[in-house]
Amino acid sequence: MNRTTLSLFAGTAALAAVTGFAALNQPAASSEHTAEAAAQLPVERTSLLCPAPSLSDIADTSYTSFTPVTKGTTSDGKAELQAATEQSADGTGSSSGAGGKKKAAKPVLTPKAPGTPVTGDTSGADGPAYVGTAEGKYAPGWTVQETTEVAAGTGRGLQGVNCTAADTDFWFPGASTAAGRTDYVHLTNPDDSAAVVDIELYGKDGQLKSTVGEGITVQPHASEPVLLSTLADERQTDLTVHVNVRSGRVGASVQALDDKTGGDWLAASADPAAALVLPGIPKDATDVRLIAFTPGDSDADLKVRLASPDGTITPAGNETLHVKAGMTTATDLGDVTRGEAGSLLLTPSDQSVPVVAALRVTRGKGDKQETAYIPAAAPVGTRATSADNSGKGTTLSLTAPSGTAQVKVTASAGSEGGTAVSKTFTIKSGTTQDVDAPVPSGLKGTYALTVEPVSGGPVYGARTLAATEDGIPGFTIQTLPDDRGTVAVPEADQNVAVLQK
């Protein structure tokens, strides 16, 4: 999911590195010891999980891996994206059976040096879930994008998802079990022991009755797609899915597929909060639907505003939204952007009540429609990374909801050639800008974008990737939370006095 939670392994490894350095370099004696601020150091290990891409025989899926160049990293390391079933407890990437160890399948991709993307691909309905691990210089900010093109049938169009870290709690407002929808929750377990997961569904009248979603076992190094319509008899147009892990941890994403209007991956909403930002609504969106849910015991009353290129406005007829406790609320905002870039801002009207939310965005009309999803996002933070960008089909949208911000955007070298380029942009307070993002000079292949706030207020971002085929405006949207490239490590100092007590 789209979270800023750092890998425990990464934090531990970085802390161990600093602790070891302190032990070998005893500071000079001093009569006074002052506390130092925590240092931001590069993480030394990152793990990512990619769901199985498609059930369509005519699906084509590409994977793009990218690690931004980060100061202070080690000179060595490795990274690999391997089928989940090929993982093993000894970390060798091989799996064992009744006859002992067997040779692992070739990884779908093996990353190049930091600063240069690398791609791999699969096709058909048999593509597995993948588990990725990056260590050393490959770990800080490692990002993998999974992009699938489906030419026809349910979910046709462009589907994209960022491979995510494992976690224990996920919220997905925007799912559905309505007629014509085929939605799956994909659960991927990266560990050596089984994970036990509960899936809860919340509709317009509260939680749907179901015992099927309780105690789902996800075997070690395995992935389970769970069809939502099998978890409850009642059909609902708008659902909030809660994935709660009783034991272990998993990666979770919802694949939302429609018979007529395409489909996409629905990433998890940012953690429940009283105020939310949903960035990067395409300027040519023909319909936008807002789905919100509050997991607490209190109703939430929200102000609904749109951050446009010229400032913050209130959508006519949709000034506020009342969200009943434990019930999913949805409202149609229509073509709310009216031909301009926009981001939706949700703030409390009265008391602060944590909520989760997502947008279902439609482009095109009639039988040429395609859909994508924008969950509530975490801010860019120190740096955000977007992989799998093309020279013509990429739109980068940035918003500064509470204060003017200056942002540096860097386009990496291309996967097959090209030179990195950077630009700096100023995003005015309360606005959203589709910026003229840089493209590598001499670009060949795909490239990555990194977004780094330089000064000012918090920045939120999203990247839209578009590829129109047969008149259908295929597109997918990924938000840009912090890429977890660094971890705060407290400064440590030796005090021999403790040995004398």
VEXGURO-156619 format. One line per 10 residues: number of its first residue (from 1); their letters; for each residue x, y, z of C-alpha. Coordinates in nm, 4 decimals. Example, Ala and Ser with C-alpha at 12.3 -4.5 7.8 and 13.67 -1.06 7.14 Angstrom:
BEGIN
1 = as = 1.2300 -0.4500 0.7800; 1.3670 -0.1060 0.7140
//
This chain:
BEGIN
1 = mnrttlslfa = 0.0000 0.0000 0.0000; 0.0808 0.3668 -0.0314; 0.2358 0.4081 0.3235; 0.5390 0.5829 0.4654; 0.5981 0.3066 0.7177; 0.9625 0.2043 0.6936; 1.0706 -0.1546 0.6753; 1.1755 -0.2832 1.0142; 1.4688 -0.4478 0.8451; 1.5722 -0.1180 0.6911
11 = gtaalaavtg = 1.5547 0.0692 1.0194; 1.7391 -0.2021 1.2066; 2.0108 -0.2279 0.9434; 2.0672 0.1456 0.9372; 2.0756 0.1647 1.3153; 2.3195 -0.1243 1.3284; 2.5459 0.0506 1.0808; 2.5512 0.3689 1.2867; 2.5965 0.1835 1.6143; 2.8903 -0.0084 1.4731
21 = faalnqpaas = 3.0517 0.3132 1.3545; 3.0145 0.4714 1.6968; 3.1709 0.1702 1.8665; 3.4815 0.1912 1.6498; 3.5235 0.5656 1.6790; 3.5266 0.6644 2.0427; 3.4652 1.0391 2.0855; 3.7105 1.2572 2.2674; 3.6550 1.2911 2.6410; 3.4251 1.5751 2.7371
31 = sehtaeaaaq = 3.2785 1.6965 3.0604; 2.9470 1.7722 2.8901; 2.7311 1.5624 2.6577; 2.4596 1.7319 2.4540; 2.1812 1.5500 2.2688; 2.2131 1.5543 1.8920; 1.9244 1.5566 1.6452; 1.8505 1.2275 1.4741; 2.0453 1.1811 1.1518; 1.8676 1.0912 0.8285
41 = lpvertsllc = 2.0616 0.7988 0.6829; 1.9925 0.5863 0.3744; 1.8026 0.2647 0.4408; 2.0038 -0.0505 0.3774; 1.7247 -0.2916 0.2870; 1.3897 -0.2465 0.1121; 1.1264 -0.5111 0.0370; 0.8424 -0.4693 -0.2129; 0.5458 -0.6861 -0.3114; 0.3797 -0.6869 -0.6559
51 = papslsdiad = 0.0358 -0.8529 -0.6969; -0.0349 -1.1042 -0.9738; -0.1129 -0.8727 -1.2680; -0.4134 -1.0122 -1.4533; -0.6525 -1.2995 -1.5163; -0.6783 -1.2099 -1.8864; -0.5094 -1.4256 -2.1495; -0.4431 -1.1152 -2.3601; -0.2778 -0.9106 -2.0857; 0.0703 -0.7665 -2.1371
61 = tsytsftpvt = 0.2497 -0.6569 -1.8225; 0.5685 -0.4585 -1.7808; 0.7697 -0.4081 -1.4623; 0.9959 -0.1077 -1.4165; 1.2500 -0.0859 -1.1343; 1.4306 0.2299 -1.0291; 1.6539 0.3399 -0.7410; 1.7342 0.7111 -0.7212; 2.0930 0.8132 -0.6544; 2.1226 0.8753 -0.2785
71 = kgttsdgkae = 2.4164 1.0261 -0.0943; 2.5792 0.8205 0.1796; 2.5000 0.4739 0.0471; 2.7412 0.1843 0.0458; 2.9284 0.1000 -0.2728; 2.7848 -0.2492 -0.3023; 2.4450 -0.4164 -0.2863; 2.1957 -0.6071 -0.4974; 1.8288 -0.6057 -0.5937; 1.5994 -0.8660 -0.7421
81 = lqaateqsad = 1.2333 -0.9150 -0.8281; 1.1417 -1.2833 -0.8058; 0.8183 -1.4828 -0.8207; 0.6757 -1.5218 -0.4706; 0.6723 -1.8999 -0.5010; 1.0453 -1.8975 -0.5764; 1.1372 -1.7395 -0.2423; 1.2791 -1.9458 0.0437; 1.3726 -1.9122 0.4077; 1.7441 -1.9019 0.3339
91 = gtgsssgagg = 1.6985 -1.6018 0.1038; 1.8624 -1.7720 -0.1925; 1.5597 -1.7320 -0.4162; 1.5119 -2.1069 -0.4576; 1.2196 -2.3157 -0.3383; 1.2223 -2.6592 -0.1860; 0.9922 -2.9551 -0.2385; 0.9798 -3.3238 -0.1611; 1.2939 -3.3769 -0.3643; 1.4873 -3.0939 -0.2012
101 = kkkaakpvlt = 1.5989 -2.7664 -0.3554; 1.5113 -2.6842 -0.7132; 1.6602 -2.4192 -0.9332; 1.4801 -2.0866 -0.9144; 1.3157 -1.9298 -1.2156; 1.4918 -1.6346 -1.3715; 1.3921 -1.3066 -1.2026; 1.1580 -1.0888 -1.4099; 1.4197 -0.8145 -1.3804; 1.7527 -0.7421 -1.2150
111 = pkapgtpvtg = 1.8060 -0.3701 -1.1479; 2.0966 -0.1776 -1.2949; 2.2990 0.0808 -1.1051; 2.1054 0.3517 -0.9152; 1.9902 0.6319 -1.1419; 1.8963 0.4093 -1.4372; 1.5632 0.2224 -1.4704; 1.5425 -0.1378 -1.5826; 1.2379 -0.3162 -1.7247; 1.1002 -0.6680 -1.7555
121 = dtsgadgpay = 0.7743 -0.8116 -1.8848; 0.5291 -1.1006 -1.8721; 0.2156 -1.1852 -2.0698; -0.1077 -1.3805 -2.0312; -0.3086 -1.4817 -1.7267; -0.0384 -1.6826 -1.5511; 0.1813 -1.3971 -1.4337; 0.2731 -1.4559 -1.0667; 0.2958 -1.2196 -0.7744; 0.6507 -1.0982 -0.7150
131 = vgtaegkyap = 0.8587 -1.0366 -0.4066; 1.1382 -0.7846 -0.4394; 1.4360 -0.7198 -0.2160; 1.6962 -0.4461 -0.2536; 2.0049 -0.4089 -0.0365; 2.2908 -0.1616 -0.0031; 2.3068 0.1080 -0.2686; 1.9923 -0.0262 -0.4389; 1.7680 0.0059 -0.1305; 1.7058 0.3800 -0.0689
141 = gwtvqettev = 1.3888 0.4827 -0.2504; 1.3646 0.1613 -0.4531; 1.0434 0.1788 -0.6581; 0.8818 -0.0815 -0.8836; 0.5831 -0.0066 -1.1072; 0.3605 -0.2830 -1.2484; 0.1702 -0.1737 -1.5616; -0.0703 -0.3970 -1.7545; -0.2435 -0.3409 -2.0873; -0.5601 -0.5413 -2.1552
151 = aagtgrglqg = -0.6925 -0.4973 -2.5097; -1.0493 -0.6186 -2.4523; -1.2889 -0.7718 -2.2031; -1.3517 -0.6982 -1.8372; -1.1082 -0.4376 -1.7102; -0.9800 -0.3537 -2.0581; -0.7464 -0.0571 -2.0735; -0.4403 0.0400 -1.8730; -0.3895 -0.0850 -1.5169; -0.1044 0.0285 -1.2960
161 = vnctaadtdf = 0.0110 -0.0203 -0.9384; 0.3177 0.0589 -0.7339; 0.4597 -0.2490 -0.5659; 0.4308 -0.1878 -0.1920; 0.5806 -0.2819 0.1417; 0.4124 -0.5446 0.3586; 0.1884 -0.4164 0.6387; -0.0880 -0.5268 0.8755; -0.3765 -0.2834 0.8149; -0.5284 -0.1479 0.4905
171 = wfpgastaag = -0.8384 0.0555 0.3960; -0.9801 0.0538 0.0409; -1.2784 0.2857 -0.0143; -1.4000 0.2586 -0.3742; -1.4413 -0.1170 -0.4241; -1.7686 -0.2658 -0.5473; -1.9692 -0.5854 -0.5905; -2.2271 -0.4277 -0.8247; -2.3380 -0.6015 -1.1423; -2.0695 -0.5620 -1.4049
181 = rtdyvhltnp = -1.7900 -0.5256 -1.1484; -1.5326 -0.7948 -1.0716; -1.3177 -0.6832 -0.7792; -1.0418 -0.8837 -0.6136; -0.8326 -0.8237 -0.3045; -0.4812 -0.9536 -0.3729; -0.2934 -1.0670 -0.0622; 0.0784 -1.1491 -0.0896; 0.2781 -1.3007 0.1974; 0.6568 -1.2442 0.1753
191 = ddsaavvdie = 0.7490 -1.4339 0.4922; 0.8399 -1.7891 0.5929; 0.5296 -1.8413 0.8069; 0.1612 -1.8236 0.7145; -0.0337 -1.4988 0.7569; -0.3920 -1.4902 0.8846; -0.6121 -1.2140 0.7439; -0.9652 -1.0813 0.8032; -1.1448 -0.8986 0.5208; -1.4366 -0.6756 0.6242
201 = lygkdgqlks = -1.6774 -0.5078 0.3807; -1.8650 -0.1875 0.4664; -2.1524 -0.0605 0.2517; -2.4052 0.2222 0.2718; -2.5801 0.0662 0.5720; -2.2736 -0.0563 0.7606; -2.0760 -0.3780 0.7720; -2.1951 -0.6583 0.5455; -2.2578 -0.9879 0.7187; -1.9981 -1.2468 0.6259
211 = tvgegitvqp = -1.7980 -1.5206 0.7911; -1.6133 -1.6195 0.4738; -1.3776 -1.3244 0.5084; -1.2603 -1.4225 0.8543; -0.9353 -1.6051 0.9166; -0.8132 -1.6288 0.5566; -0.4777 -1.8086 0.5523; -0.2118 -1.6866 0.3103; 0.0613 -1.9452 0.2856; 0.4314 -1.8491 0.3084
221 = hasepvllst = 0.5674 -1.6936 -0.0134; 0.2265 -1.7107 -0.1772; -0.0411 -1.4779 -0.3101; -0.4187 -1.5123 -0.2792; -0.6674 -1.3217 -0.4981; -0.9999 -1.3042 -0.3091; -1.3115 -1.2244 -0.5147; -1.5136 -0.9736 -0.3124; -1.8508 -1.0982 -0.4370; -1.7829 -1.4344 -0.2696
231 = laderqtdlt = -1.7538 -1.2732 0.0738; -2.1130 -1.1478 0.1011; -2.4458 -1.2152 -0.0717; -2.5507 -0.8503 -0.0813; -2.4495 -0.6509 -0.3898; -2.3259 -0.2980 -0.3234; -2.2223 -0.0228 -0.5651; -1.9798 0.1414 -0.3234; -1.7815 -0.0526 -0.0647; -1.4992 0.0100 0.1747
241 = vhvnvrsgrv = -1.2735 -0.2921 0.2193; -1.0764 -0.3319 0.5413; -0.7874 -0.5794 0.5393; -0.6753 -0.6585 0.8933; -0.3857 -0.9000 0.9473; -0.4215 -1.1074 1.2644; -0.0779 -1.2637 1.2400; 0.2130 -1.2054 1.0056; 0.2023 -0.9361 0.7405; 0.0967 -0.9069 0.3766
251 = gasvqalddk = 0.0946 -0.6754 0.0795; -0.2608 -0.5844 -0.0240; -0.4141 -0.4180 -0.3308; -0.7630 -0.4193 -0.4835; -0.8060 -0.4903 -0.8535; -1.1290 -0.3174 -0.9602; -1.2541 -0.4359 -1.3009; -1.5651 -0.3253 -1.4929; -1.7306 -0.4938 -1.7900; -1.7867 -0.1667 -1.9769
261 = tggdwlaasa = -1.5666 0.1084 -1.8329; -1.2310 -0.0636 -1.7948; -1.0601 -0.0883 -1.4605; -0.7491 -0.0308 -1.2583; -0.5765 -0.1057 -0.9301; -0.7112 0.0631 -0.6189; -0.4252 0.1299 -0.3785; -0.4905 0.1657 -0.0069; -0.5965 0.5022 0.1282; -0.3609 0.6929 0.3526
271 = dpaaalvlpg = -0.4120 0.6206 0.7218; -0.7410 0.7528 0.8663; -0.7112 1.1272 0.9293; -0.9373 1.4277 0.9838; -0.8062 1.6058 0.6724; -0.7200 1.4327 0.3448; -0.5700 1.5243 0.0073; -0.6606 1.3333 -0.3108; -0.4176 1.4695 -0.5720; -0.3965 1.4647 -0.9496
281 = ipkdatdvrl = -0.7453 1.4544 -1.1018; -0.6940 1.4646 -1.4812; -0.8149 1.7879 -1.6365; -1.0215 1.5951 -1.8950; -1.2022 1.3783 -1.6388; -1.5649 1.3366 -1.7469; -1.6844 1.2056 -1.4105; -1.5404 1.1917 -1.0594; -1.6988 0.9915 -0.7773; -1.5924 1.0434 -0.4158
291 = iaftpgdsda = -1.6148 0.7500 -0.1732; -1.5478 0.8065 0.1977; -1.5660 0.6058 0.5198; -1.5020 0.6713 0.8854; -1.3934 0.3694 1.0920; -1.4689 0.5309 1.4286; -1.7911 0.5658 1.6301; -1.8599 0.9294 1.5348; -2.0047 1.0771 1.2171; -1.7785 1.3016 1.0115
301 = dlkvrlaspd = -1.8804 1.6293 0.8486; -1.6347 1.7347 0.5797; -1.5768 2.0457 0.3736; -1.5149 1.9558 0.0101; -1.2828 2.1855 -0.1858; -1.0973 2.1664 -0.5149; -0.7415 2.2966 -0.5452; -0.7294 2.4262 -0.9051; -0.4476 2.6042 -1.0924; -0.5920 2.9392 -0.9826
311 = gtitpagnet = -0.6660 2.8590 -0.6191; -0.9071 2.6718 -0.3961; -1.2750 2.6633 -0.4919; -1.5865 2.4937 -0.3560; -1.7657 2.2628 -0.6034; -2.1198 2.3908 -0.6560; -2.3721 2.1544 -0.5006; -2.1018 1.9517 -0.3245; -1.9840 2.1940 -0.0584; -1.9962 1.9387 0.2251
321 = lhvkagmtta = -2.0139 1.5652 0.2812; -2.1712 1.3881 0.5792; -2.0171 1.0479 0.6501; -2.2040 0.8271 0.8967; -1.9940 0.6213 1.1352; -1.9203 0.2746 0.9995; -2.1025 0.3388 0.6703; -1.9629 0.4029 0.3226; -2.0762 0.7322 0.1699; -2.0407 0.8189 -0.1978
331 = tdlgdvtrge = -2.1252 1.1227 -0.4074; -2.0874 1.2098 -0.7762; -1.8876 1.5255 -0.8417; -1.9333 1.5094 -1.2200; -1.6741 1.6871 -1.4343; -1.5557 1.8788 -1.1288; -1.2233 1.9912 -1.2799; -1.3918 2.1533 -1.5844; -1.0873 2.1223 -1.8071; -0.8256 2.2186 -1.5497
341 = agsllltpsd = -0.5924 2.0190 -1.3246; -0.7305 1.9619 -0.9765; -0.6913 1.7922 -0.6399; -0.9660 1.7288 -0.3865; -0.9200 1.8577 -0.0328; -1.1294 1.7202 0.2546; -1.1227 1.9046 0.5880; -1.3460 1.8794 0.8983; -1.6438 2.1152 0.9175; -1.6638 2.0807 1.2925
351 = qsvpvvaalr = -1.4997 1.8185 1.5119; -1.2050 1.6206 1.3784; -1.3055 1.2648 1.2899; -1.0587 1.0330 1.1086; -1.1748 0.9223 0.7637; -1.0415 0.7354 0.4611; -1.1368 0.8229 0.1041; -1.0758 0.7589 -0.2654; -1.1876 0.8921 -0.6034; -1.3121 0.6887 -0.8985
361 = vtrgkgdkqe = -1.2127 0.8894 -1.2069; -1.3612 0.8376 -1.5538; -1.2252 0.9654 -1.8845; -1.4026 0.9381 -2.2190; -1.7708 0.8960 -2.2971; -2.0119 0.6214 -2.3993; -1.8398 0.2967 -2.4920; -1.5004 0.4714 -2.4961; -1.4806 0.5175 -2.1193; -1.1910 0.4132 -1.8968
371 = tayipaaapv = -1.1542 0.4418 -1.5188; -0.8769 0.4846 -1.2625; -0.8582 0.5506 -0.8879; -0.6984 0.8119 -0.6642; -0.6797 0.7194 -0.2944; -0.6173 0.9781 -0.0251; -0.2419 1.0277 -0.0268; 0.0413 1.0910 0.2141; 0.2625 1.3931 0.1357; 0.5753 1.3662 -0.0788
381 = gtratsadns = 0.7881 1.4150 0.2324; 1.1627 1.4109 0.1693; 1.1410 1.2591 -0.1796; 0.8936 1.0652 -0.3933; 0.9703 0.8446 -0.6922; 0.7628 0.7463 -0.9956; 0.8843 0.4743 -1.2327; 0.7689 0.3736 -1.5832; 0.7221 0.7123 -1.7483; 0.7045 0.7723 -2.1218
391 = gkgttlslta = 0.7998 1.0748 -2.3265; 0.4424 1.1585 -2.4325; 0.2044 0.9781 -2.1973; 0.3135 1.1145 -1.8579; 0.1449 1.3923 -1.6595; 0.2888 1.5016 -1.3242; 0.0455 1.6829 -1.0962; 0.1573 1.8641 -0.7785; -0.0499 2.0421 -0.5141; 0.0429 2.2580 -0.2147
401 = psgtaqvkvt = -0.2749 2.2725 -0.0036; -0.1547 2.4909 0.2837; 0.1488 2.6930 0.1766; 0.3510 2.7862 -0.1322; 0.6241 2.5312 -0.2002; 0.9291 2.5028 -0.4229; 0.9842 2.1585 -0.5723; 1.2728 2.0025 -0.7632; 1.1750 1.7409 -1.0225; 1.4394 1.5161 -1.1800
411 = asagseggta = 1.3939 1.2933 -1.4834; 1.6350 1.0013 -1.4681; 1.8344 0.8543 -1.7506; 1.6255 0.6361 -1.9817; 1.6201 0.2578 -1.9464; 1.7839 0.2293 -2.2897; 1.9656 0.5616 -2.3072; 1.9421 0.9312 -2.2253; 2.0757 1.1862 -1.9778; 1.9104 1.2959 -1.6528
421 = vsktftiksg = 1.7546 1.6450 -1.6387; 1.6172 1.8514 -1.3465; 1.3726 2.1431 -1.3179; 1.2482 2.3445 -1.0217; 0.8848 2.4557 -0.9874; 0.6952 2.6858 -0.7520; 0.3493 2.5617 -0.6503; 0.1383 2.8408 -0.5033; -0.0569 2.7813 -0.1847; -0.3967 2.6194 -0.2421
431 = ttqdvdapvp = -0.3282 2.5310 -0.6054; -0.2694 2.2249 -0.8214; -0.0371 2.2395 -1.1203; 0.0162 1.9923 -1.4030; 0.3834 2.0826 -1.4310; 0.5911 2.0638 -1.7460; 0.7970 1.7791 -1.6072; 1.1432 1.7290 -1.7526; 1.2194 1.4494 -1.9993; 1.5702 1.3003 -2.0291
441 = sglkgtyalt = 1.7695 1.4382 -2.3190; 1.8174 1.1707 -2.5827; 1.5534 0.9501 -2.4164; 1.5336 0.5858 -2.5144; 1.2972 0.3549 -2.3252; 1.1220 0.4591 -2.0060; 1.2406 0.6893 -1.7297; 1.1733 0.7721 -1.3659; 1.0745 1.0966 -1.1983; 1.1836 1.2002 -0.8506
451 = vepvsggpvy = 1.0091 1.4838 -0.6680; 1.1937 1.6654 -0.3872; 1.0422 1.9591 -0.1965; 1.3016 2.2343 -0.1563; 1.1139 2.4796 0.0658; 0.7699 2.5847 0.1823; 0.4622 2.3867 0.2840; 0.3803 2.0182 0.2313; 0.3454 1.8917 -0.1258; 0.1240 1.6123 -0.2576
461 = gartlaated = 0.1587 1.4564 -0.5994; 0.0298 1.2069 -0.8536; 0.1484 1.0753 -1.1881; -0.0950 0.9898 -1.4678; 0.0231 0.7483 -1.7361; -0.1918 0.7486 -2.0504; -0.1966 0.5263 -2.3585; -0.4962 0.5652 -2.5903; -0.5742 0.2609 -2.8048; -0.8640 0.2157 -3.0495
471 = gipgftiqtl = -1.0062 0.5472 -2.9325; -1.0232 0.4371 -2.5678; -0.8318 0.6751 -2.3373; -0.6484 0.4165 -2.1315; -0.4877 0.5651 -1.8201; -0.3712 0.4869 -1.4686; -0.2880 0.7141 -1.1745; -0.0376 0.6594 -0.8924; 0.0007 0.8966 -0.5982; 0.3494 0.9983 -0.4832
481 = pddrgtvavp = 0.4111 0.9411 -0.1120; 0.7598 0.9522 0.0400; 0.9767 0.6782 -0.1141; 1.1170 0.5665 0.2257; 1.4726 0.6321 0.1121; 1.6048 0.7414 0.4503; 1.5472 0.6583 0.8155; 1.5974 0.8759 1.1224; 1.8741 0.7347 1.3421; 1.9465 0.9018 1.6789
491 = eadqnvavlq = 2.3014 1.0147 1.7446; 2.4720 0.7894 2.0002; 2.7556 0.8779 2.2363; 2.9558 0.6614 2.4737; 2.9292 0.7256 2.8464; 3.1659 0.5074 3.0491; 3.0161 0.6454 3.3694; 2.7349 0.3900 3.3453; 2.9912 0.1141 3.4040; 3.0895 0.2669 3.7377
501 = k = 2.7407 0.2593 3.8890
//
